[in-house]
Amino acid sequence: MTTNSQNLSLATKNRSDVEKSLDRGFIWLTKIFAFGVAAALLWIGLQVAIASWPAMQKFGASFLANTTWNPVNDSYGVLPQIYGTLLSSFIGLLLAVPIGVGTAIVLSEDFLPAKVKLVLVFAVELLAAIPSVVYGVWGIFVLVPILTNLGKWLNSYFGWIPFFSTSPTGPGMLPAGVILAIMTLPIITALSRDALISIPSSLRQASVGLGATRWETILQILIPAAFSGIVSAVMLSLGRAMGETMAVTMLIGNSNNISISLLAPGNTISSLLANQFSEASGLQVSALMYAALVLFFLTLVVNIMAEFIVLRVKRL
């Protein structure tokens, strides 16, 4: 070890001044890029906050608890949109996480031939390349009719459950959640697979050598070892789902109401911005920017939570 350190120190001393200057320049360049990203984030947040200041002065914190969005009377609140954003994202992750992690396990282990795995990995990555408007159109003509029939059946036989208490009319919270699950599935699968593949093979071999079965190794060794990467994938997908606009706007129904039923239409902050910004004026523009600031804050909280969870897991 001492010999290696001495050789490394000697190699460093023998480097020319040009190489050292290039290294210092590269370090400063990366620092500039890093601080530039942080500065861009702060600049965006500041500009949105400045534009939303008139609405913040008029409505204050009641903007977050008010359920009315009435441009005629200049009365605005985003509680239904916040509720819809969180609920649709939760439905999407509830469906996407088990499927995505399960797919990542299949694609990272030797359950399938290498050629078949290669095709499946390409197919999963291809899902991420499909534009959201294509998902929206597919959802309108394919997904909504299927879920409408399913919703009618659920309402007929399980209407006493609050989640299925309303009769479906087409677009609603459930189709929006399902389309978000499909859109976030490639992110969860790809990042979880990368986390599982990065685990040293010696860990697998040691587990099997001690007598563990394949599934005991996967469930008790590999998944805990890759847990921080899987959590990061889930949190990144949550931020993606909360900010999705076009597909959700086409499928959620755009109703500014709060309903516990998954079959009822709803709204999200992104959909609200997409539907009303082009025709907004006066205080309505400021209210929309206030809503954008709320969404900005929600996504920031999600990223902070992800970092906190990952750090806690690494300390265990």
C-alpha positions as CSV (number, residue, x, y, z in Angstrom):
1,M,0.0,0.0,0.0
2,T,2.9,2.4,0.9
3,T,4.6,1.6,-2.4
4,N,1.5,2.4,-4.4
5,S,1.0,5.7,-2.6
6,Q,4.6,6.6,-3.2
7,N,4.3,5.8,-6.9
8,L,1.1,7.9,-7.2
9,S,2.8,10.8,-5.4
10,L,5.8,10.5,-7.7
11,A,3.6,10.4,-10.8
12,T,1.8,13.5,-9.6
13,K,5.1,15.4,-9.1
14,N,6.4,14.4,-12.6
15,R,3.3,15.9,-14.3
16,S,3.9,19.0,-16.4
17,D,2.6,22.5,-15.6
18,V,0.3,22.3,-18.6
19,E,-1.4,19.1,-17.3
20,K,-1.8,20.6,-13.8
21,S,-3.3,23.8,-15.3
22,L,-5.7,21.7,-17.4
23,D,-6.8,19.8,-14.2
24,R,-7.3,23.0,-12.3
25,G,-9.2,24.5,-15.2
26,F,-11.4,21.4,-15.4
27,I,-12.2,21.6,-11.7
28,W,-13.2,25.2,-12.0
29,L,-15.3,24.5,-15.0
30,T,-17.2,21.7,-13.3
31,K,-17.7,24.1,-10.3
32,I,-19.1,26.8,-12.6
33,F,-21.5,24.3,-14.1
34,A,-22.6,23.0,-10.7
35,F,-23.2,26.5,-9.3
36,G,-24.8,27.5,-12.7
37,V,-27.5,24.7,-12.2
38,A,-28.2,25.9,-8.7
39,A,-28.3,29.5,-9.8
40,A,-30.8,28.6,-12.6
41,L,-33.0,26.8,-10.1
42,L,-33.0,29.8,-7.8
43,W,-33.6,32.2,-10.7
44,I,-36.6,30.2,-11.9
45,G,-38.0,30.1,-8.4
46,L,-37.5,33.8,-7.8
47,Q,-39.1,34.8,-11.1
48,V,-42.2,32.6,-10.4
49,A,-42.4,34.0,-6.9
50,I,-42.2,37.6,-8.2
51,A,-44.9,36.9,-10.7
52,S,-47.1,35.3,-8.1
53,W,-46.7,38.1,-5.5
54,P,-50.0,39.9,-6.2
55,A,-51.9,36.7,-5.6
56,M,-49.9,35.9,-2.6
57,Q,-50.7,39.3,-1.1
58,K,-54.4,39.0,-1.8
59,F,-55.0,35.3,-0.9
60,G,-52.1,34.4,1.4
61,A,-52.2,30.9,2.8
62,S,-55.9,30.6,2.1
63,F,-55.0,30.0,-1.5
64,L,-53.9,26.5,-0.4
65,A,-57.2,25.7,1.3
66,N,-59.7,27.3,-1.0
67,T,-61.6,25.1,-3.4
68,T,-62.9,27.8,-5.7
69,W,-61.3,28.8,-9.0
70,N,-63.5,31.5,-10.4
71,P,-61.8,34.0,-12.9
72,V,-65.0,36.0,-13.2
73,N,-64.9,37.0,-9.5
74,D,-61.1,36.7,-9.1
75,S,-61.5,34.1,-6.4
76,Y,-58.8,31.4,-6.6
77,G,-57.7,28.4,-4.6
78,V,-55.8,25.2,-5.5
79,L,-56.8,22.7,-2.9
80,P,-58.6,20.5,-5.4
81,Q,-55.5,20.7,-7.7
82,I,-53.1,19.8,-4.9
83,Y,-55.3,16.9,-4.0
84,G,-55.5,15.7,-7.6
85,T,-51.8,16.0,-8.1
86,L,-51.0,14.0,-5.0
87,L,-53.7,11.4,-5.5
88,S,-53.0,10.7,-9.2
89,S,-49.3,10.5,-8.5
90,F,-49.9,8.1,-5.6
91,I,-52.1,5.9,-7.8
92,G,-49.5,5.8,-10.5
93,L,-46.7,4.8,-8.1
94,L,-48.9,2.3,-6.4
95,L,-49.2,0.5,-9.7
96,A,-45.8,1.2,-11.1
97,V,-43.5,0.4,-8.2
98,P,-44.2,-3.3,-7.7
99,I,-44.3,-3.9,-11.5
100,G,-41.2,-1.8,-12.1
101,V,-39.1,-3.4,-9.3
102,G,-40.3,-6.9,-10.3
103,T,-39.4,-6.2,-14.0
104,A,-36.0,-4.9,-12.8
105,I,-35.4,-8.1,-10.8
106,V,-36.2,-10.3,-13.9
107,L,-34.0,-8.2,-16.2
108,S,-31.1,-8.2,-13.7
109,E,-31.0,-11.9,-12.9
110,D,-30.6,-14.9,-15.2
111,F,-34.3,-15.8,-15.4
112,L,-34.3,-15.2,-19.1
113,P,-31.9,-15.8,-22.0
114,A,-29.6,-12.9,-22.7
115,K,-31.2,-12.1,-26.1
116,V,-34.7,-12.0,-24.6
117,K,-33.5,-9.7,-21.8
118,L,-31.9,-7.4,-24.4
119,V,-35.2,-7.1,-26.3
120,L,-37.1,-6.5,-23.1
121,V,-34.6,-3.8,-21.9
122,F,-34.9,-2.1,-25.2
123,A,-38.8,-2.2,-25.0
124,V,-38.8,-0.7,-21.5
125,E,-36.4,2.1,-22.6
126,L,-38.7,2.7,-25.7
127,L,-41.6,3.4,-23.4
128,A,-39.7,6.4,-22.0
129,A,-39.2,7.8,-25.5
130,I,-42.9,7.9,-26.4
131,P,-44.2,11.5,-26.2
132,S,-46.8,12.2,-23.5
133,V,-49.4,13.4,-26.0
134,V,-49.2,10.0,-27.7
135,Y,-49.9,8.4,-24.3
136,G,-52.9,10.8,-23.9
137,V,-54.4,9.9,-27.3
138,W,-53.9,6.2,-26.6
139,G,-55.5,6.7,-23.2
140,I,-58.6,8.5,-24.6
141,F,-59.3,5.8,-27.3
142,V,-58.1,2.6,-25.6
143,L,-57.6,3.0,-21.9
144,V,-60.7,5.1,-21.0
145,P,-63.2,2.7,-22.6
146,I,-61.7,-0.2,-20.8
147,L,-61.5,1.5,-17.4
148,T,-65.1,2.9,-17.9
149,N,-66.5,-0.6,-18.2
150,L,-64.4,-1.7,-15.3
151,G,-65.5,1.3,-13.3
152,K,-69.2,0.6,-14.0
153,W,-68.7,-3.0,-12.7
154,L,-66.9,-1.7,-9.6
155,N,-69.6,0.9,-9.0
156,S,-72.4,-1.7,-9.4
157,Y,-70.9,-4.3,-7.0
158,F,-68.7,-2.3,-4.7
159,G,-70.4,1.1,-4.8
160,W,-70.7,1.0,-1.0
161,I,-66.9,1.5,-0.9
162,P,-66.1,5.3,-1.1
163,F,-63.4,4.8,-3.7
164,F,-66.0,3.4,-6.1
165,S,-69.0,5.4,-5.0
166,T,-69.5,7.4,-8.3
167,S,-70.5,6.2,-11.7
168,P,-67.7,6.7,-14.2
169,T,-68.3,9.1,-17.1
170,G,-65.1,8.6,-19.0
171,P,-62.0,10.6,-18.0
172,G,-61.3,10.6,-14.3
173,M,-58.7,10.1,-11.6
174,L,-58.3,6.4,-12.3
175,P,-57.3,6.7,-16.0
176,A,-54.9,9.5,-15.1
177,G,-53.3,7.4,-12.4
178,V,-53.0,4.4,-14.7
179,I,-51.4,6.4,-17.5
180,L,-48.9,7.9,-15.0
181,A,-48.1,4.4,-13.9
182,I,-47.3,3.4,-17.5
183,M,-45.2,6.6,-18.0
184,T,-43.2,6.2,-14.8
185,L,-42.6,2.5,-15.3
186,P,-39.5,2.8,-17.5
187,I,-37.9,5.1,-15.0
188,I,-38.4,2.8,-12.0
189,T,-37.4,-0.3,-14.0
190,A,-34.3,1.1,-15.6
191,L,-32.9,2.8,-12.4
192,S,-33.8,-0.2,-10.2
193,R,-32.1,-2.6,-12.7
194,D,-29.0,-0.4,-12.7
195,A,-29.0,-0.5,-8.9
196,L,-29.3,-4.3,-8.8
197,I,-26.7,-4.9,-11.5
198,S,-24.2,-2.7,-9.7
199,I,-24.2,-5.1,-6.7
200,P,-21.0,-7.1,-6.7
201,S,-21.5,-10.7,-7.8
202,S,-19.5,-11.9,-4.8
203,L,-22.4,-10.9,-2.6
204,R,-24.7,-13.2,-4.6
205,Q,-22.2,-16.0,-4.5
206,A,-21.6,-15.6,-0.8
207,S,-25.4,-15.8,-0.1
208,V,-25.8,-18.9,-2.2
209,G,-22.7,-20.4,-0.7
210,L,-24.2,-20.1,2.8
211,G,-27.3,-22.0,1.7
212,A,-29.7,-19.3,0.7
213,T,-32.1,-20.0,-2.2
214,R,-32.3,-17.7,-5.2
215,W,-35.4,-15.9,-3.9
216,E,-34.0,-15.6,-0.4
217,T,-30.9,-14.0,-1.9
218,I,-33.0,-11.6,-4.0
219,L,-35.4,-10.6,-1.2
220,Q,-33.0,-10.6,1.8
221,I,-29.7,-9.6,0.2
222,L,-30.0,-7.9,-3.2
223,I,-33.0,-5.7,-2.7
224,P,-31.8,-4.4,0.7
225,A,-28.3,-3.7,-0.9
226,A,-29.9,-1.8,-3.8
227,F,-32.6,-0.2,-1.6
228,S,-31.2,3.3,-1.8
229,G,-31.1,3.2,-5.7
230,I,-34.6,1.8,-5.8
231,V,-35.9,4.6,-3.5
232,S,-34.1,7.2,-5.7
233,A,-35.9,5.7,-8.7
234,V,-39.3,5.9,-7.0
235,M,-38.8,9.4,-5.8
236,L,-37.6,10.5,-9.3
237,S,-40.7,8.9,-10.8
238,L,-42.9,10.7,-8.2
239,G,-41.5,14.0,-9.3
240,R,-42.1,13.0,-12.9
241,A,-45.7,12.1,-12.2
242,M,-46.4,15.3,-10.3
243,G,-45.2,17.4,-13.1
244,E,-46.8,15.5,-16.0
245,T,-49.1,17.7,-18.0
246,M,-50.4,16.7,-21.4
247,A,-51.4,13.1,-20.9
248,V,-53.0,13.8,-17.5
249,T,-54.8,16.9,-18.9
250,M,-56.4,14.7,-21.5
251,L,-57.5,11.9,-19.1
252,I,-58.2,13.4,-15.7
253,G,-61.5,15.3,-16.6
254,N,-60.3,18.7,-15.4
255,S,-63.0,19.1,-12.7
256,N,-62.1,21.5,-9.9
257,N,-63.7,19.3,-7.2
258,I,-62.5,17.0,-4.5
259,S,-63.9,13.5,-4.5
260,I,-62.6,10.4,-2.7
261,S,-63.9,8.3,-5.5
262,L,-61.3,7.2,-8.0
263,L,-63.9,7.1,-10.7
264,A,-64.8,10.8,-10.5
265,P,-63.0,13.4,-12.6
266,G,-60.4,15.7,-11.0
267,N,-57.6,18.1,-11.8
268,T,-53.9,18.7,-11.2
269,I,-51.8,21.8,-10.9
270,S,-50.1,21.0,-14.2
271,S,-53.4,20.5,-15.9
272,L,-54.7,23.8,-14.5
273,L,-51.8,25.7,-15.9
274,A,-52.0,24.0,-19.3
275,N,-55.8,24.7,-19.6
276,Q,-55.9,28.3,-18.4
277,F,-52.6,30.1,-19.0
278,S,-53.1,30.9,-22.6
279,E,-56.3,32.8,-21.9
280,A,-55.4,34.3,-18.5
281,S,-55.1,38.0,-17.7
282,G,-54.7,40.2,-14.7
283,L,-54.9,38.6,-11.3
284,Q,-55.5,35.2,-12.9
285,V,-52.0,35.1,-14.3
286,S,-50.6,35.8,-10.8
287,A,-52.8,33.1,-9.3
288,L,-51.6,30.6,-11.9
289,M,-48.0,31.5,-11.1
290,Y,-48.8,31.0,-7.4
291,A,-50.1,27.6,-8.3
292,A,-46.9,26.9,-10.2
293,L,-44.9,28.0,-7.2
294,V,-46.8,25.5,-5.1
295,L,-46.0,22.7,-7.6
296,F,-42.4,23.9,-7.5
297,F,-42.3,23.6,-3.7
298,L,-44.0,20.1,-3.8
299,T,-41.4,18.7,-6.2
300,L,-38.6,20.3,-4.1
301,V,-40.0,18.6,-1.0
302,V,-40.1,15.2,-2.9
303,N,-36.4,15.6,-3.8
304,I,-35.4,16.5,-0.3
305,M,-37.3,13.5,1.1
306,A,-35.5,11.3,-1.4
307,E,-32.1,12.5,-0.4
308,F,-33.0,12.1,3.3
309,I,-34.3,8.5,2.8
310,V,-31.2,7.6,0.8
311,L,-28.9,9.0,3.5
312,R,-30.7,7.2,6.3
313,V,-30.5,3.9,4.4
314,K,-26.8,4.3,3.8
315,R,-26.2,4.9,7.6
316,L,-27.9,1.6,8.5
